[in-house]
């Protein structure tokens, strides 16, 4: 009894969570004509009228009703108007509905602006960032977790305190700085400032600290140097945390918007989110194309999520336990 | 014997340190400096002291953006907190389909705010949107949604037949405040801003639910077993056990949601306008305001820096306040 209430509430609210996505999908395969006619429900149904003449069925649009007869435009199968203002009997006109999926919307949206380029840019930036973050992060975390050196704690807490500073604060001076370096509107601006991540360093340090000291002693006795210990002992033992850090890095980089919006200008350097944002301004009236573009832009992450949902959800959940 | 100085550890932190120092520490310090100058994109200007801050104080647009941001925080944080705690409790109580529901709630968290904003903007479209489609289906009049600048209190009270603007008119004369100011304060967030509130809650709900779920799973079962033996009902158990045991998580969720909501930008940039921040500036939030000042027509990077620092000050104060409160709650 109690359980069923849980299920009902979870389902109703779950529906609210997915309805925007479902509607995005259904709208993305509708024809714009139908959407503009106000047919905005979930079913991709098309309404149209036909007129039969000498055994041939034509699609028509009615223009004006005049008593028992109607003035119509007649179209061929490619929707080219072949005759205008024909006067026919209203009873000869048949109203029809059919389910029709316009998958060509996806193709049209994809080539209308160079989304292919945006995808490649985003993939390049995201992979570079993840790669950099993991390298700088594991090196630094390894030093913070296992080595004793002067100023270690000071540097570490300085890093941590900077994690608290919100992006808008360093956004403007970063722009000035990157402009000074001549990096505005280059890949450098999108990648280099992000190849070290304080949260990743923190995450990896916590993990590295859990590795028992005896293992390090054993490695030292075997004649393992610092770097070899990191490579052959520490990293293999920390796989799941490294995956977590990579997931955070990838999702963060893929979805970042404000930074690339400000730091790049030329269309060839647009990442997916920026390209999508410009597309939404250019095609603001073309609802179904916008929905198609939104769909294929979130698809890679949705697929990643479906394959690794356990790991991803566990990663995000663990981010809350540190506090 | 004098030990040789070991450079090794510094080499390990060097790559990360260079990036963090050059692209975090330096810009953070720079932002303080820049805010006391009149910099534009063409280069450094002259020292003007507190002028940027004084200008901000007299800038009506700044105050409206602040008010809008506060409306956003005041609505998003508590609603998101309560809903996610409720969902987490329901999720914690079931076995079948648990992971399915968890995933469904979580999908908005991993999708980009840009795509989500585009979809919701069309949902709230007056002619071709889903929101008005549902409203008219159940017999209501369609609404203006993102184009509606009237406050939600005004809309609600007017629909009950009250003359809200007349009331403001009389009242503002009585206390010597301008009609517009009083309307913004008492009218509540505009319906357009309320749409943004809905989207912001929707986007962050899954993350908060997952955090709460992890917190709930850490509460030892023995407490509930003991309470069952004592005959305490489920609701009583929630308030007597769960609410207390979960409070560290609540503080975390509270802090994170507050910090993130103060920095809302993408949904404003993509869903509102043109001009962005409309209608009548009722959806202009502080981060969009500083973006507009810094990179828009006026290109006043110094002023934008000053605004960013004020935002930082507010966030920092609230965070420290919450930390103190947390210390008081956990003995």
Interface residues (C-beta under 8 A of the other chain):
Chain A: X2 X3 X6 X7 X9 X10 X13 X14 X16 X17 X18 X19 X20 X21 X23 X24 X27 X35 X36 X38 X40 X41 X135 X136 X137 X139 X140 X142 X143 X144 X147 X148 X149 X152 X155 X158 X159 X162 X164 X165 X166 X167 X168 X169 X170 X171 X172 X173 X174 X175 X176 X177 X179 X192 X193 X195 X196 X198 X201 X226 X251 X254 X255 X257 X258 X261 X262 X272 X273 X276 X277 X280 X287 X290 X291 X293 X294 X297 X298 X301 X302 X304 X305 X306 X309 X310 X312 X313 X316 X317 X318 X319 X320 X321 X323
Chain B: X6 X8 X9 X10 X12 X13 X15 X16 X17 X18 X19 X20 X22 X23 X24 X25 X26 X27 X28 X30 X31 X34 X39 X41 X83 X86 X87 X90 X91 X93 X94 X97 X99 X101 X102 X103 X104 X105 X106 X107 X108 X109 X110 X111 X112 X113 X114 X115 X116 X118 X119 X120 X121 X122 X123 X125 X127 X128 X129 X130 X133 X202 X205 X206 X207 X210 X211 X213 X214 X215 X218 X234 X248 X249 X251 X252 X253 X255 X256 X259 X262 X263 X265 X266 X269 X270 X287 X290 X291 X294 X295 X301 X304 X305 X308 X309 X311 X312 X315 X316 X319
